[in-house]
């Protein structure tokens, strides 16, 4: 059986930590910043680790061999 390809969109959106957790950018930062308080904008900087059920889906379907 041939190798599975990593989804190209997943390459840009997710990274794996050394312990195998999945890091992704914070949600809610694309548009509508005027509605959000400065505190919300500040707290959504950087990345977060995905919850276990979401990480399982990402690792199984989108990044089969890790990045």
N, C-alpha and C positions, 0 to 999 in steps of 0.2 A: 504494500500500500504506500502511496506517495505521501510526502509530508503535507501537513495542513498549513495553510497560509494564515498569517496574522491579519486581521482586518485592518486596513490602512487607517480607518477612522479611529480605531482603538489605539494605534501607535501614537497618535497625536494627543489623545485624551487621558490615557492611563499610564502609570508607572508602577512597577512592583518594588516593594521594599526588600531588604535582605531577608526578612523573616517571612516573606510571601504575602504580605498584606498589599492591597491595591490602593494607590493614592490617586486622587482625582481633584480637579479644581472645584472650588466652592460654587454652589448653585446660586442663582439669583443675582448675577453681576453683568448680564448682557445689556439690559436696557431698563428704563424706568427708574433711574437713580434719583430723580427728583422726588419720587414718592418715599424713598427710603431715608431713614435718619442717618446722620453721619456715623453714628455708632454701628449701625447695621453694615454700612459700607466698609468700615474699618475692620470689623470682625470677620467679614467674608473674604479677606485677602488670603492669598496663599492656597494651600491644598489641605485636604482632609482625607482620612482613610475611610474607605467605604465600609458599610455594615457587612456582616458576614454573608447574608443571603445575596446581596448585590455583588459582592466580590466573587462569590461562587459562580454566578452567571457570567461575569466578565472573564474569569479565568478559564472557564470551560468552553465558552463559545467564541471569544474574541481574541484571546492571547494564549493559545494552547501550549506554547513552549516557554512562555515568559518573555519579557523584553530585556 
